[in-house]
Amino acid sequence: MYSHYMTTSRTAAVIGGGVAGPVTAMALRRAGIEATVFEAYAHGAEGVGSFLTVAVNGQRALRELDLLDLVRRHGFDCPRFEFVSGKGKPLGGFPAAPERTADGLTSRTLRRTDLYTALRDEALRRGVPIEYGKRLVTTERTSDGVTAVFADGSRFTADILVGADGLLSRTRELIDPAAPKPRYVPLLNTGGFTRAAVPGDPGTMVMYFGRDAFFCHMLAPDGVVWWFANVPQVRELSPAELAAITPDQWRRRLIETFAVDTTPARAVVEATEQIAQPWNTYDFPSVPTWHGDRMVLVGDAAHAASPTSGQGASLAIEDALVLAKSLRDAPDAATAFSAYERERRERVERVVAEAKKRSADKMPGPIGRVVRDLVLPLVFARRAKSGGDDWVLSHEIHWA
Ligand SMILES: Cc1cc2nc3c(=O)[nH]c(=O)nc-3n(C[C@H](O)[C@H](O)[C@H](O)COP(=O)(O)OP(=O)(O)OC[C@H]3O[C@@H](n4cnc5c(N)ncnc54)[C@H](O)[C@@H]3O)c2cc1C
């Protein structure tokens, strides 16, 4: 049961210093709530993964918080997607953003490190305290707030606690001990940066549905090729099994996997000095409970879409804005949390469901492959004509 209190929340503990955490803290400050961020790792999550794309809907949410210019200082625009079969046959393509949008924004790809660092530094500049080495282990309800208890024994009490602690969220378990675990999507991720000859204009994301694996490259304006690959992996590997794959073994497996395709994938992999250690893919079909007494989830903690969506960071940023607005406008936290969930749940679950379907195109069997290569040109042609993803990309949230 919620305890209703008729004063607006004034303080918040935000758990997690990834994308959702610092943005939520800055949005809450704008709503008059003093937020402190607590990150489990000693130096934040920068350096994790390679790069990601912030879609136009995420950028517009950033703009409402005066964060857009800061983020656009990094990376480069990716205005177009092109799709090619493993045999080198073009399957179609379409713009990364609805062409009719007046602000001219398009997808922006940047290194994860740059995004995390930029958000963290700006949060600090705006006066948001960020504490590192603070892993949330449990919470305790006080008469008028909630106390976060960290692994190092320290504690912090605030009016509300926001779980921005990602896919393996501890806050989610504390809100609902019966919460489901993330669902394994049978694909390994990897990627890298190199110099190699690739087709396509700078910024175009060229994606290849190879016979056995998926590959994407984009040429940055400075001539560096940024790439990622998704390799089917039926059985979920444990962290120890993933760590045990040596860089040489992984390189060999990728080269063998892409050797059957008539695409630049193999040459790009061979030219890459440092290939990212593989990591698992997960999503969350639905998290039944997003909030409990004075605690609420944002970002991947509430709704992870598989990376195929290219929407995880953007949805996390949208969450931050909607949650802060809801807290600004509602008479109490419980009402605000319900309003936030009402506004967000249907949208994010639709993105998760569509990404799940697209992930399946990356791992078909032999018959599925033939069907896929025949059907995808029609799918992409229809999407280019009808603006299939416009409902995700055109979404706007206004602070005012
Ligand atoms: C391979 C891959 C590619 C992707 N590509 C894209 C893309 O192109 N575009 C896109 O939009 N999204 C992409 N995503 C998704 C995107 O990275 C996530 O959706 C986004 O990072 C979610 O932000 P978050 O803040 O919710 O979680 P995270 O960024 O994971 O941050 C969570 C933070 O919480 C901390 N934490 C965890 N537990 C605790 C605890 N108990 N106490 C304190 N702190 C804790 C973690 O250390 C971490 O810093 C991709 C994801 C993957 C895996």
The ligand as an ORCA input file, in Angstrom:
! r2SCAN-3c Opt
* xyz 0 1
  C      25.083     -4.245    -27.359
  C      24.176     -3.128    -26.993
  C      23.948     -2.153    -27.941
  C      23.063     -1.132    -27.666
  N      22.855     -0.203    -28.612
  C      21.981      0.777    -28.363
  C      21.725      1.789    -29.338
  O      22.299      1.807    -30.429
  N      20.831      2.752    -29.027
  C      20.204      2.781    -27.822
  O      19.411      3.679    -27.584
  N      20.430      1.859    -26.864
  C      21.293      0.859    -27.118
  N      21.522     -0.075    -26.175
  C      20.768     -0.020    -24.913
  C      21.296      1.029    -23.972
  O      22.654      0.843    -23.724
  C      20.516      0.942    -22.669
  O      19.146      0.897    -22.961
  C      20.792      2.148    -21.794
  O      22.151      2.149    -21.425
  C      19.894      2.085    -20.568
  O      20.306      3.037    -19.646
  P      20.108      2.779    -18.101
  O      20.661      3.990    -17.450
  O      18.722      2.355    -17.828
  O      21.021      1.519    -17.771
  P      22.609      1.433    -17.794
  O      23.175      2.326    -18.817
  O      22.914     -0.022    -17.848
  O      23.053      2.003    -16.383
  C      22.737      1.349    -15.171
  C      23.761      1.765    -14.127
  O      23.342      1.299    -12.855
  C      24.470      0.809    -12.150
  N      23.989     -0.154    -11.141
  C      23.524     -1.412    -11.373
  N      23.157     -1.984    -10.203
  C      23.387     -1.075     -9.228
  C      23.204     -1.087     -7.804
  N      22.710     -2.153     -7.149
  N      23.550      0.032     -7.100
  C      24.056      1.121     -7.742
  N      24.251      1.176     -9.092
  C      23.913      0.096     -9.818
  C      25.311      0.198    -13.249
  O      26.662      0.047    -12.834
  C      25.140      1.193    -14.374
  O      26.078      2.234    -14.330
  C      22.404     -1.097    -26.413
  C      22.657     -2.068    -25.446
  C      23.528     -3.089    -25.735
  C      23.778     -4.148    -24.685
*
